[in-house]
Amino acid sequence: MTRITVGPFNRVEGDLEVRLDIESGRVTRAEVTAPLYRGFEQILEGRPPLDALVIAPRICGICSVSQSIAAAAALRQAMGIAAAPNGILATNIAHAAENAADHLTHFYIFFMPDFARDAYAAHAWHGATAERFTATKGSAAREALPARARLLEIMGVIAGKWPHSLAFQPGGTTRAIELGERVRLNAIAASFRGFLERVVFADRLETVLALSTPDELDSWREERGGDFAHFLRLADALSLADLGKGPGQLMSFGAYHDADGARFRAGIRTDAGEIVALPANRITEDVSHAWMRETSLDPAESRTVPDADKADAYSWCKAPRLAGQPVEVGALARQAINGQQLITALISADGGSNVRNRVIARLIETAQLVLSIEHWIKALRLNEPFCLNNGEAADGHFIGLVEAARGSLGHWLAVRSGRIERYQIIAPTSWNFSPRDADGVAGPLEQALVGTDVGDAGARAVGIQHVVRSFDPCMVCTAH
């Protein structure tokens, strides 16, 4: 047996190391380490509750809207108020724009450049792939980055700036949208739809979203241009459906609530493929292999107490568990739990989650989000309030659950005498990149890496990069 360490990883957000045991050229065991400690949960303790709206978004410069609305949701519960319907719609538009931009960045900037590596030079498709996707040089980035920048202009209209806006409040959003600004929002959404239909899918979004089976997807991609079809051909050539198998269970907290309910519903997809209700009260944080002292398994009662010299620990990331089990989160989980036909069929055909399906789910979701943004812009009632008055936060325990691009994000808030007594954050990457728990059960990425073929490449093996990046880690959100 050989033990190797892979890291630091480029093209991921934050610091990440992975230790791998290798036998006969394959991974037999993985340990995922978040080596950076940040302490945001400690920073929040003792402050007025509304300070969470200023501090929590600064956890991350990529998913700051997700952090904002998780904090706002917990505070809304603490204040016992409802948000203005327009504020909910405006929040959905901004949140969906941030998540769609994140999906686009993942595909073009983080994930696809790995296929332009010299390790694939012998393949017939490598030349065209390298021209299109080589990091910082490929033609794809020259198209994708302006499209992403244009999409994020939505933040300027709704929130004044991005990231780290104070526009997202318990009572809604602070800035009312005028008629001319609605026209501008529609123009931005139309521009992004045009990019997706011209460059990513080379087809109408409605046509792509109507695909419901693996056979239909295979037939659709034949002789088709567009970067999605390009990826599908690479994925089949490299058997990415056999790479990076997840732990089985999938979870979503639900996302984008409006008068019609949640655009993506909450729930669990079990190992058997059954969709069941989310038992949020059974979420725990295990610190057996984290550089933390155990204060409580319940995030509503626990505190962040570092212990850098702890024996048997190897990460600043805790091990979140649902009813004692690891779960995978992200776009694949959201789509499966929401019953998206193509994703459900792919999971059934492939026996669960894998590298190929995670990427497909993110792109399918991007198409869905554009349609939803168009709907929410139309639903705005410009003569009605966008924000209702905040109230005083009551003493007690409160929770804000949302879906960031990478998956389920939760903020647990405890208030006493007008101050934050405790604050706990479980980010999507905390779920996917968790270390082992007290029973020795590995986290989702640790399980997904087992069986990966590294051959003679060792730490340079491209397969390791594909598996890690299919989860799109945001390590700065992970260790508090």
N, C-alpha and C positions, 0 to 999 in steps of 0.2 A: 504493500500500500504506500502511496505517495500523498503527502499533504502539500497543497499549494494555496497561496493567497492571491486572489484577483482583486486589484484595486490600487489606487483610486480609479473609479470609472469616469470616463469623460462622457459628455452629453447626457448627464443626469443632473438633477437639481440637488446639490448638497454632497456630503461625503458618504461614501459607501465602500465597504470591503466585504469580500466573500471568501471564506476558507472552505476548501474542498478536499475531501478524501477521494483519491483516484485509484481504482483497481482495473487492470486490463483495459485502460483507456477510457473508462467511464466513471462518472461521479457516483459514489456510493453514499456519501453523506455531505451535507452542506451546513455551514453556520454563517448567518448573515449578520453583519455588524454595522450599526450606526455609531460611528466614532465621535460624533460631534454632540456636545451637550449645550443646550441653549437657555432653558430655565424660564420660558414665558409663563408657565403656570405659577411659578414663584413670584414673578414680577407682578402678577395680577392680585395676589393676596393682599388684603388690607386696604384696597382702593375702593372708591365709590363704584357702584355697579356699572354706571354708564361709561366708566373708563375702559371697560372691555371693548366698547365700540371703537376706541382709539388704538388700543394696544393689540388686540387679537388679530386684526387684519395684517399687522406687520410681521406676523409669523411667516408669511410667504408673499413674495412679489408676483407669483404666478396665479394663485388661487385666493387672492385677498377678498374677493366678493364672497366666495364660499365661507371664509372665516367670518366675514362681517355678518352674513345673514344667519349663521349658526349662533353667534353671540346675540344678535337681535332677537332670534327666536327664543333663546333662553330667557332674555330680559323681558320679552313680551309675556311669557308665562309667569315670570316673577311679578310683573305689574298687573296681571289680570286684565289685559286689554286686547283689543283686536286691531289689526292693521287696516288702513283704508284700502278698499278694493283696487283703486288705481295704483296705490303703492305696491300692492302684491304683484300686479301686472308689470309695473316698471322694474321691480326687483327680478321677476322672472326673465324679462328681456335682457337685463344686464347680466344676470347669472348664466343664462343660456349662451350669450355672446362670449363670456369669459371661458366657459367650458368648451364651446366649439373652437375657439382660438387655441385652447390647450390641445384639443384633439389634432388640430392641423399642425401645430408645432411638433407634437409627438411624432406624427407620421413623417413629415418632411425633414425635420431638423434632427430628431433624436434616433428614430428607428431605421428609416430607409438607407441612410448612409452606410450602414454596416454591410449592405449587399454590394457596395462599390469597393470593398476591400480586396487586396491582392489575393487573399485566400480563395477567392472565387474566379480568378483570372482564367482558369481553364474552361469555364462554362461559356457556351455560345452567347448567352444573354448578357455577359458581363460588360462588354463594351458599351452597349446602349444604357445599361444601368449606371455605369460609372459616369457617363456623360450627363445623365439626368440627376443623379443623387449624391455624387461625391460631396462631402462636407465642405462648405464655404465656396465651392467652385461649380457645383452642378447647376444646370438650368432650372431645376425645380424650385430651388430656394428663391431665385429671382422672380418667380411668379407667386409663390406661396407667401412670402413675407409681406409684400404690399397688400395682398388680399387680407392677411391677418391684421395688418395695421388699419386698413379701412374698416374692418369689422369692429375693431376696438374703439372706433370713433363713437360707437353707441354709448360708451362709458362717459364721454364728454358731454353728451346730450343729457343723459339720465343722472349721472353722478358727479359731474364737474371735472373729475380726473380719474385716472387709474394708474397704478393700484392705490390702495389705502384711502379710499374715499370715506367721508363721514355721512354720505347721503342715505345710507341704509340704517334705518332706525326701527325700534319696536313698533312704532305707529305707521310705518310706511317708508316713503322716500321723500326727501326734503325739498325736491325741486319739481314744480309743476311743469308739465309738458304743454307747449302751445301748438297751434295748428301747423305753423311752419316747421316746427321741430318734428312733428309727426311725419310730415312729408319727407324730412331729412332721414328719419329713422327708416321709412319705407325704402328710400333710395339706397341706404347702406345695406339693408337686408337683400334688396334686389341685386346689388353689386356682388354680394357674397354668394347668393344663389347662382349668379352667372358664372362665377369662378368655379364653383363646384360642378356645375353642369358642363362647363367647357373643358376644365383641366382635370379634375379629380375623377369624375364618373363618365365624362363624354356621353351623357344621356340626361334626360329629365329626372329630377329627384323622385317624382311620383312613380316613374317606371322602375327605378332602382328599389324603392321601398315596397313595390308590389312583388318582388321576387320572394318566393316562399319556401323553396326547397334547394338542396345542394345541386340537383340536376339543372334546375332553372338558372342558378348562379353560374354553373359551368357553361351552359349554352349561351348565356348572356355575354360572358367575357370573350368568347371566341371572336376573333377578328375585330375586337373593339379596342380603340385607343383609350387614353385616360390612365391616370396613375393607379387607380384602384385595380383595374384589370391587369396592369403591369405587376402589381403586388401579388395578385392571385396566381399568376403564372409562376412567379418566383416561389411562392409558398408551396405550390404543388411540386415544382422541380426539386425543392429541398426538403419535402415532407415535413413542413412546419406544423401540420396537424398532429404529428407524432411527438412534437417537442414541447416541453414545458407543461406537462399535465398538472392541473391543479388538484387541491385536496378533495374536491367533490362538492361541498356545500357552498352556495352562493348567497349573498346578502345585499339588500338595498334598504335604505331608510326612507325611500320615496322622495320625489323631487318635483318642483314647479307646481305648486298648488294654486288653483284659481277657483272660480265659482263652480266649475265642472268637476272638481276633485284634483287629484294628483296626475300630472302628465305621465310620470313613471311611478307606479305604485310601490309601496313598501312590502317587504316579505322576505321569505327564505325559500330557496330552491334546494331541496334535500338531495342526498346522494341518489335516492330513488327517482328523482325528477318531479317530485310533488311540490307544489307551491303552497306554503303555509304562512300563517300570520307571523309577524315579527315579534318575538318576545323580548322587547327592549329591556325589561327588568332582569333579564338573565345575562346581560353583558358584564363581563368581569375583566380585570387587568391583573395578570400574573407577572410577578417580577422575579421569579426564581432564577432566571438567567440574564437579568438586567442589572445594571449598576445602580440599583435603587433599593431602599429599605421598604419592606412591606408594611403598609399602614392599614389597608383594607382592600379586599378584592373588588368591592363595589366602587366604581368611579365616583359615585355621589358622595362617598365617605372618605375616599383616599386622598393622600397628599403626595406631593413630589419631594422625596427626601433622597438626595444622591448618596451613593456609597461606592466611590471609585475604586476601592480596594476589595470589593466583595469577591469571595471565592466562587468559582464556577460561573461567573457572569462574563458575557462577551458582547454586550450591546447596551447602548443608552435607550434603546427602544424596549418598551414593555411588551408583553404578549397578550393582546386582547383576545378574549374567547367568548363565544356565544354558547351558552349552556355547556361550557367546558370544552367546546370544539373549535378548531380554527375554521375560519371562513374566508373565501375570496370575495373581494369587492371590486367594483369598477363598472365600466360600460357593459361588459359582457353580463355581469350579474344583473344590472338594471334591465337590460333588454330581455334576458331570459325570464326574470320575474314578472316583467310587464307583458310577457306572452308574444313578443315579436316573432313572427312565424319562421323567418329564415334563421335567426339565431337559435331558436328552440330546435329547429331541425338539424342544424349543424352540430349542436351539443349532443343531440341524440345519436347522430351518425358517428361522431368522433369519440363518444364515451366521456364527454365532459369538456372542460376548458383546456385550451392550449394556445400556443403562440399565434397561430393563424386566426383562431376565432376571436382572440382579444382584439386584434387589429381590425378585423372585419366589423366587430361590434362598435368600435369607436367611430369608424367611418359611416356606418349605417346611422348611428346616433347623431352624427353631425348633420346628415341630411334631414333627420327628424327635427332637430333643433331649429333649422332655418324655417321650416314650415310652421313650427310653433311660434317663433318670433313674429312671423307675419301675422299670425292669428292674434297674438297678444297686442301688437301695435294697433290693429283694427279694433280691438275690444276696449281700448282706453276711452274713458268718458272725460273729455278735457274740461268740462265745466264743473267737475266734482273734485273733492279734496284728494290729494296724493299722500297726505300724512295727517294722522290724528295725534292729539297730545299724548306724550308719554305720562306714565304715572309714577308713583313711588314703588320701589321694589320691596316686596314683603320678605320677611324672614322665612327661610326654608330652602328646599332643594329643588332645582329647576334644570331643564334639559332642552337643548336645541339640536335637532337632528336634521341634517341636510345631505345632499349628494354633490360632492365636488367632482371634477372631471375624473379623478382617479378612484372615486368610490365614496364610501360612507364616512361622514365626518360628524362627530358629536362633541358638543360642549356641555359639561356638567358644572353647574353653578350653585354654590351654597352662599346664602346671604344671611348675615346676622348684624342687627343694629345698624343697618344702612351701609354696611361694608361687605366686600367680598371676603368671605371666610375661607373658601376653598374654590379652586377652579381646576378642572381636569379636561384635557383635550385628547380625544382619540382620533387620529387622522387616518385617511385611507391607507397610506403607506405603513402605518403602525399595524394595521390588520395584515396586509400582504407581506410585509418584511419582518414580521415578528420573530423573535428567537423562540427557543423551546420553552415549554411550560413545565410545571412541577412534575408532570407525568412523563416528561421527556418527549412529548409530541411536538414535532417540528412545525414551524409556520408555513404558510402557503408557498412562498418562494423557495424556502428550504426544501420542501417536498417536490416542487416543480423542477428543481435542478437535478434531483437524483435520476440517474440513468442517462444524463446528457453525455454524448460522445465527445471527448476532447482529443482523442487520438494522441499524436505526438506533439500537438500544439500547446498543451498544458494551459497556462494562464492566458495564452493568446487565442484560445479557441473561440471561434466566432459564435458557436452555438451557445456558449455561456452568455455572450452579449445579447443574443436574440431573446433568450429566456428572461434575463433581467429587465431588458428594455420593454418587453411586451407588457410588463406591469407598470411601466413609466414611473419609476420611483421619484418621490419628492422628499428627500431625506430631511430637509430643513423643517418640514412640518411635523416630523416624526418624534423627535427626542426633545422633551421639554423639561 
